[in-house]
Amino acid sequence: MTTRRERIADAIITTLANFGGRGLTHRAVDEAAGLAMGSSSYYFRSRAALLEAAVARLADLDVEAVRALNPADPTESVARLMEHALSGSGRTATLARYELSLEAARRPELRQALVAGTERLQSTIAELLAAMAVPSVAAKGQARDLLAFLDGVLFAEVTGAHGSPRSPAELRAVAEAILGNAGVDDSAGVDRTA
């Protein structure tokens, strides 16, 4: 069950995605959460606190999404992760993440929170890569590279910087390319003819 803090953090994410950093106010968050005015300021007193709450919530959601991936079929898992990040609530989170990244470039305290969340996510990805038979020594560096690669693809897709969006088949090809370069062999025991 979602707590009141999580509900407000989700509303912060929605507000950032819909209105950008300039549109982030306690009033806008309260409206997005469907709560009485003043509710978000009770939990998060300042705008900086709102931003940090969004960073922490996004990190939790990202870690949860990676832990749900199937190590037996990494290509399909990563392709689905990208598809989710580009539609519905996943797209909202992706847009908010990029808004927060831009804010963090100018705010050292927010950058620290963003780095901490990213390190958590990289560790979770490294665990997943290790479960896919990537040696643990290599998994940490490959997790960082995989995350950077996915960030680049998602940024290009969500902003439309490269024209029309990629199809699910094209996203799957991207996943195959990066996982192949990461040294992940997902061909064992997986029927690709279906």
Secondary structure, 3 states (H helix, E strand, C coil): CCCHHHHHHHHHHHHHHHHCHHHCCHHHHHHHHCCCCCHHHHHCCCHHHHHHHHHHHHHHHHHHHHHCCCCCCHHHHHHHHHHHHCCHHHHHHHHHHHHHHHHHCCCHHHHHHHHHHHHHHHHHHHHHHHHCCCCHHHHHHHHHHHHHHHHHHHHHHHHCCCCCCCCHHHHHHHHHHHHHHCCCCCCCCCCCCC
